[in-house]
C-alpha cells in the first residue's frame, strides 16, 4: 500500500510503482474515482477508447496473402454477377 498526499488543489500523484503495474496508464488517460464509503475511495483505469482497443487487431489478417489479388478476385466476382 502506498501513501500519497492531497495537494493544495486537491490533486494526488499516483506512485510510480502503481503506474507501472497498470498497463497503458499514461498522461491523458482517464481514470474513474468511486466513493466506497466515508473513508474509502477506489481509483480504476477507464476502458480504452475504440481506437486503442482496435489497434493491431487486424495485423495478421493478410499475413501470407496478397490483398491486391484478393481485391481483384472480388471485383471479378462482382462483375460476373
N, C-alpha and C positions, 0 to 999 in steps of 0.2 A: 504494500500500500504506500502511496506517495502522498505527501502533504504539500499543498500549494496555498499561496496567499492570494486573497482577493485584493486587486489593486484599487486605487482611488477612483477609477472609472468602472468599477465592478467587473473587471476582466480577470481571467485566470490564464495561466500558461500551462499547457499540458506538458508534463515532463518528457524528456527525450526518450526514456525507456518505454513509456506508454505509447508515444507516437510511433516508435519503431515496431511495436507489436501489431499495430493496426495497418494492414496493407492498404496502400492507396491514400493514406492520410497525408495531405499536403496543404500548403496555404491555398485558401479559396474553397476548400472542400467544406460542405455543410455538415454540421452535427446537430443532433436533436438532444434537447435537455428536458428531462422529466423530473417532476417533483414526486417522490415516492411517499414521503410523509413530512412532518415538520422539520426533521433533521437529516433527511436523506435525499440526494439527487442522483440521477442516472444520466450519463452522457453516452450517446450512441451515435456512431458514424452513420450518416444517412446513406440511403441507397445511391449508387452511382447513377448518373443520368443515362439516357438511352445510348448516347454516343460512346461513353466509356464502357458500358455493358457490352455493346456490339463490336467494339474494336477487336480486330483479329479473328472474329467469329468465322469468317469465310476464307481464311488464309490458305487452307488446304483444299478448297473447293475445286480448283483447276489443276491441282498437282498431278502431273503425269499426263495431262490432256492438253489439247490445243484449243483455246477459246475461239480463235478465228475460224477454225474448221467447224466447230460446233455451231457457231453463228451462221455460217454459210449453209450448213445442213438444215438448220431451222428455216432459213429463208427459202431454200429449195422446197422443203415440205409445204410451206405456206403457199408458194406459187403453184404447186401441183394441185392443190385443192381448189 
